Amino acid sequence: MVNIIKTPSRFKNRIGKFAVHRSERCTSCGKCVTVCPYSVFVKAGDKMLRPKSYLCSGLKCAESEKGCVKNCPAGALSVAVNPNYKVLGDYRWTPDLIVSTWYQAETGELPYMEIESDSGNSGGGLDRIRIKARPKESIDPKKVDMRINLNKRNDGRPSLIIDMPIYGGGMSFGSISESTMIGRAKNAAAWNTLTCTGEGGYPEALHPYDNHVITQVATGLFGVREETIQRVRMVEFKYAQGAKPGLGGHLLGDKVTEAVARMRESVKGNPLFSPFPFHSVYSIEDHKKHVDWIKHINPKTLVSTKVSTPTDVEMVAVGSYYAGAHVIHIDGSYGGTGAAPEIAKKNIAMPIDYAINKTHRFLTQEGIRDKITLIASGGLRTAHDIFKAIALGADGVVIGTSEMVALECLRCKNCESGRGCARGIATTDPLLGVMFSVDWAFQRMYNLYASFDKQLRKLVAAAGCSSVTEVVGRTELLLHLDYENNENKDKDG
């Protein structure tokens, strides 16, 4: 097990929720240094340095009787919400969630600041679901079993047990930098879980992490080779992505560098399209041929089917089971990076909170729920989101954007354009791609996973469960605010 190591921001001017202002009335007495418990203020000799505003816990602390504002003899201090902070993110990835994820990636702990770290402000979906408070049980969170089995078929193929109910989603070489990709793989190995290559091929740098990599076979078949399929313990067919179902994929020519073109066996500078759908698959029987193909090439690998969430997603899941898949990975709307069109994310696929329970219940009714692993993704941002998804019926979840935010993604949504991410995360530009090291990326993601693991263990233990598998489908542990409000109205009426 790797230790949590504090991994600060790589940028000098860090963004925090609060801005601490010191006026000219300051006498450099240093009272604020002794009062503040968070090291916001630093005195160097006879001079006060600029306040480290990103460490400020908030307005309540600053304006309390023991706070810096009330205790400044010269009345020189004031604290307000940082105006730069207000322009971050959107209703789903709020500024609070972004900064909270940054803090967890830096320290492995939840932030002490006055910010909402559990849910967003979208007004729907998982943001309208709450985890019910329960009496404290005698279960020690540290002893909670977080492992899940990805092979429930008992079909003679190896079991694949990962140590936490989370693994990394598909992000291709071409959409993200190599440092990002290797950092994700190194993190997956450290947690004994998995990460996915996406559909951009299998870079040689991932070889040391073969046992923790899922290689993806998508409609463009970019970089798909027999030798790469033979290297991994799980292969994923991607039929559709929840953020843009029915649209396929598009990598703009600016991101198709020489290295990307070589990996995808294409031409530098030419845009690349992944069609929708597989033109070799128009039925479950066709899908079974695909699954059999992979099983024949690699007798030791498992097969996952990644699909979007249409209204009949439960029928797709059943069909995938009978085609021979071990994992059905349903990807709801609101997932994806800034490369996914907003109009598609908000208007096509079913939100994942509806799709999970619908699929779980139907698989149960069909008598096959205990024979296939249900994995969910699509807009899961926090440990609370992960717990909600499992309580709705998923065995585990896939996250992607949270890993990018851990690397200080701003959610500016310029992932696909020009040279890509200005922060070096979602880019193929060789100059931008070296803005951070693999070790820095790994440690930030490792710390985030550590924070998620700690929170999930507490939630599972509080639910009276000794393993995360006991939470699957336990919808009584959740409360939907819309139904709660309707019940209260009925009582009042």
Residue pairs with C-beta under 8 A, 6 or more apart in sequence:
1 190
2 190
2 446
4 107
4 108
4 446
4 447
4 450
5 443
5 447
6 106
6 107
7 105
7 106
7 440
7 443
7 444
7 447
8 106
9 102
9 106
9 408
10 408
10 435
10 436
10 440
11 408
14 54
15 54
15 82
15 84
15 85
15 88
15 99
16 53
16 54
16 55
16 56
16 82
16 85
16 99
16 113
17 56
17 58
17 81
17 82
17 85
17 95
17 96
17 99
17 113
17 114
17 115
18 53
18 56
18 57
18 58
18 59
18 62
18 79
18 80
18 81
18 82
18 85
18 113
19 53
19 56
19 79
19 80
19 81
19 82
19 83
20 40
20 51
20 53
20 56
20 62
20 68
20 77
20 78
20 79
21 51
21 77
21 78
21 79
21 80
22 48
22 51
22 76
22 77
23 76
23 77
23 78
24 76
25 74
25 75
25 76
26 48
26 72
26 74
26 76
26 77
27 73
27 74
27 76
28 43
28 46
28 47
28 48
29 73
29 74
30 41
30 43
30 48
31 71
31 72
31 73
32 40
32 41
32 48
32 68
32 71
32 72
32 77
33 41
33 42
33 43
35 66
35 67
35 68
35 71
36 68
38 55
38 56
38 57
38 112
39 52
39 55
40 51
40 52
40 53
40 55
40 56
40 68
41 48
41 49
41 51
41 52
41 68
42 48
42 49
42 52
43 49
53 82
56 62
56 79
56 113
57 112
57 113
57 114
58 79
58 113
58 114
58 115
59 79
59 80
59 81
59 114
60 114
61 67
61 114
62 68
62 69
62 77
62 79
63 69
63 70
63 79
64 70
68 77
68 79
69 77
69 78
69 79
85 95
85 99
86 95
88 95
88 98
88 99
88 410
88 411
89 95
89 97
89 98
89 411
90 411
91 120
91 121
91 122
91 123
92 120
92 121
92 122
92 127
92 334
92 379
92 381
93 120
93 381
93 401
93 405
93 411
94 116
94 120
94 121
96 115
96 116
96 117
97 116
97 117
97 119
97 120
97 381
97 382
97 405
98 405
98 409
98 410
98 411
99 111
99 113
99 115
100 110
100 111
100 115
100 116
100 117
100 382
101 381
101 402
101 405
101 406
101 448
102 405
102 406
102 408
103 109
103 110
103 111
103 113
104 110
104 111
104 117
104 406
104 447
104 448
104 451
104 452
105 405
105 406
105 407
105 444
105 445
105 447
105 448
106 444
106 447
107 447
107 451
108 447
108 448
108 450
108 451
108 454
109 451
109 454
110 117
110 451
110 455
111 117
117 382
118 382
118 383
118 384
119 126
119 127
119 382
119 384
119 385
120 127
120 381
121 127
122 334
124 351
125 334
125 351
125 352
125 353
125 379
126 352
126 353
126 379
126 380
126 385
126 388
126 389
128 480
128 481
128 482
129 353
129 388
129 478
129 479
129 480
129 481
130 478
130 479
130 480
130 481
131 384
131 387
131 388
131 391
131 459
131 477
131 478
131 479
132 476
132 477
132 478
132 479
133 462
134 462
134 463
134 464
134 477
136 462
137 461
137 462
137 463
137 464
139 461
139 464
139 465
139 466
140 461
141 454
141 457
141 458
141 460
141 461
142 457
143 466
144 457
144 460
144 461
144 465
144 466
144 467
144 468
145 466
145 467
145 468
145 469
146 163
146 164
146 165
146 453
146 456
146 457
146 460
146 467
146 468
147 161
147 162
147 163
147 164
147 467
147 468
148 161
148 162
148 164
148 165
148 373
148 395
148 396
148 468
148 469
149 159
149 160
149 161
149 373
150 159
150 160
150 161
150 162
150 234
150 302
150 304
150 326
150 327
150 373
151 157
151 158
151 159
151 160
151 302
151 326
151 373
152 326
152 370
152 371
152 372
152 373
153 326
153 371
153 372
154 371
155 326
157 295
157 299
157 300
157 301
157 302
157 326
158 233
158 300
158 302
160 233
160 234
160 302
162 191
162 192
162 193
162 194
162 396
163 191
163 192
163 193
164 191
164 192
164 193
164 449
164 452
164 453
164 456
165 386
165 390
165 395
165 396
165 397
165 456
165 468
166 191
166 193
166 386
166 396
166 397
166 398
166 399
166 449
166 452
167 188
167 193
167 194
167 195
167 196
167 214
167 375
167 396
167 398
167 399
168 184
168 187
168 188
168 193
168 194
168 195
168 196
168 398
168 399
168 400
168 403
169 196
169 335
169 377
169 398
169 399
169 400
170 196
170 197
170 198
170 199
170 214
170 216
170 218
170 236
170 238
170 306
170 400
171 180
171 181
171 184
171 196
171 198
171 337
171 400
172 197
172 198
172 199
172 200
172 201
172 216
172 222
173 181
173 197
173 198
173 200
173 201
173 203
173 223
173 259
173 260
173 263
174 200
174 222
174 251
174 255
174 256
174 260
174 263
174 264
174 272
174 428
175 198
175 200
175 251
175 255
175 337
175 339
175 415
175 416
175 426
176 404
176 425
176 426
176 427
177 421
177 424
177 425
177 426
177 427
177 428
177 432
177 433
178 203
178 205
178 433
179 424
179 433
179 434
179 436
179 437
179 438
179 441
180 404
180 407
180 425
180 426
180 441
181 197
181 203
181 205
181 206
182 205
182 206
182 209
182 438
182 441
182 442
183 407
183 438
183 439
183 440
183 441
183 442
183 444
183 445
184 195
184 403
184 441
184 445
185 195
185 206
185 209
185 212
185 213
186 209
186 438
186 442
187 195
187 403
187 442
187 445
187 446
187 449
188 194
188 195
188 209
188 212
188 213
189 208
189 209
189 211
189 212
190 442
190 446
191 446
191 449
191 453
192 212
193 212
194 212
194 213
194 214
194 233
194 234
195 209
195 212
195 213
195 214
196 213
196 214
196 215
196 216
196 236
196 398
197 203
197 206
197 213
197 214
197 215
197 216
198 216
198 218
199 216
199 217
199 218
199 219
199 220
199 221
199 222
199 223
199 238
199 249
199 274
200 222
200 223
200 251
200 260
200 263
200 264
201 222
201 223
201 224
201 228
201 263
201 264
202 213
202 215
202 223
202 225
202 228
202 231
203 263
206 213
207 231
210 231
210 232
210 233
211 232
211 233
213 231
213 232
214 232
214 234
214 235
214 236
214 304
215 224
215 228
215 229
215 231
215 232
215 235
215 236
216 235
216 236
216 237
216 238
216 306
217 224
217 229
217 235
217 236
217 237
217 238
217 290
217 294
218 237
218 238
218 249
218 274
219 238
219 239
219 248
219 249
219 274
219 275
219 276
219 277
219 278
219 279
220 248
220 249
220 264
220 272
220 273
220 274
220 275
222 263
222 264
222 265
222 266
222 272
222 274
223 263
223 264
223 265
226 297
229 235
229 294
229 297
229 298
229 301
230 297
230 298
230 301
232 298
232 301
233 300
233 301
233 302
234 301
234 302
234 303
234 304
234 326
234 327
235 294
235 298
235 301
235 302
235 303
235 304
236 303
236 304
236 305
236 306
236 327
236 329
237 287
237 290
237 291
237 294
237 303
237 304
237 305
237 306
237 325
238 306
239 277
239 278
239 281
239 305
239 306
239 307
239 308
240 246
240 276
240 277
240 306
240 307
240 308
240 331
241 249
241 306
241 308
241 331
241 335
241 336
241 340
242 308
242 309
242 330
242 331
242 332
242 333
242 334
242 335
242 336
242 349
242 352
242 377
242 378
243 331
243 333
243 334
243 335
243 336
243 340
243 344
243 345
243 349
243 378
244 336
244 340
244 341
244 344
244 345
244 348
245 276
245 308
245 309
245 310
245 344
245 348
245 349
246 276
246 308
246 348
247 276
247 341
247 344
248 273
248 274
248 275
248 276
249 272
249 273
249 274
250 271
250 272
250 273
250 274
250 416
251 260
251 271
251 272
251 273
251 416
252 271
252 416
252 417
252 418
253 269
253 270
253 271
254 269
254 417
254 418
254 419
254 420
255 416
255 419
255 420
255 427
255 428
256 264
256 266
256 267
256 268
256 269
256 270
256 271
256 272
256 428
257 268
257 428
257 429
257 430
258 268
259 428
260 266
260 268
260 428
261 267
261 268
261 269
261 270
264 272
266 272
278 286
278 290
280 286
280 289
280 290
281 287
281 290
284 319
284 320
284 322
284 323
287 305
287 319
287 320
287 323
288 322
288 323
288 324
290 323
291 303
291 305
291 323
291 324
291 325
292 324
294 301
294 303
295 301
295 303
295 324
302 326
302 327
303 324
303 325
303 326
303 327
304 325
304 326
304 327
304 328
304 329
304 375
305 320
305 323
305 325
305 327
305 328
305 329
306 329
306 331
307 313
307 316
307 317
307 320
307 328
307 329
307 330
307 331
308 330
308 331
308 332
308 348
308 349
309 330
309 331
309 332
309 333
309 349
309 350
309 351
309 352
309 354
309 355
309 378
310 316
310 349
310 350
311 350
313 330
313 350
313 355
313 358
313 359
314 358
314 359
314 361
314 362
314 363
315 362
316 328
317 328
317 330
317 359
317 362
317 363
317 372
317 374
318 362
318 363
318 366
318 368
320 328
320 372
321 328
321 363
321 368
321 371
321 372
325 372
326 372
326 373
327 372
327 373
327 374
327 375
328 359
328 372
328 373
328 374
328 375
329 375
329 376
329 377
329 398
330 352
330 355
330 356
330 359
330 374
330 375
330 376
330 377
330 378
331 349
331 352
331 376
331 377
331 378
331 398
332 349
332 350
332 351
332 352
332 353
332 354
332 355
332 356
332 376
332 377
332 378
332 379
333 345
333 346
333 348
333 349
333 350
333 351
333 352
333 378
333 379
334 345
334 346
334 351
334 352
334 378
334 379
335 345
335 352
335 377
335 378
335 379
335 380
335 400
335 401
336 345
336 400
336 401
337 400
337 401
337 404
337 413
337 415
337 426
338 411
338 412
338 413
338 414
338 415
338 416
338 426
339 415
339 416
339 426
349 378
351 378
351 379
352 376
352 377
352 378
352 379
352 380
352 389
353 388
353 389
353 392
355 376
356 374
356 376
356 389
356 392
356 393
356 394
357 392
357 393
357 473
357 475
359 374
359 393
360 369
360 374
360 392
360 393
360 394
360 472
360 473
361 393
363 369
363 372
363 374
364 473
373 395
373 396
374 393
374 394
374 395
375 394
375 395
375 396
375 397
375 398
376 389
376 392
376 394
376 396
376 397
376 398
377 397
377 398
377 399
377 400
379 385
380 386
380 389
380 397
380 398
380 399
380 402
381 399
381 401
381 402
382 402
382 452
383 451
383 452
383 455
383 456
383 459
384 455
384 459
385 397
386 397
386 399
386 452
386 456
387 456
387 459
387 460
387 471
388 478
389 397
390 396
390 397
390 468
390 471
390 472
391 471
391 472
391 473
391 474
391 475
391 477
391 478
392 473
392 475
392 478
393 472
393 473
393 475
394 472
395 469
395 472
401 409
402 448
403 445
403 448
404 425
404 426
405 411
406 444
406 445
406 447
406 448
407 423
407 425
407 436
407 441
407 444
407 445
408 423
408 425
409 421
409 423
409 425
409 426
410 423
412 422
414 420
414 421
414 422
415 421
415 426
416 426
419 427
419 428
419 429
419 432
420 426
420 427
420 428
420 429
420 432
421 427
421 432
422 432
423 432
423 435
424 432
424 433
424 434
424 435
424 436
427 433
456 468
460 467
460 468
460 470
460 471
463 470
463 471
463 474
463 477
465 471
471 477
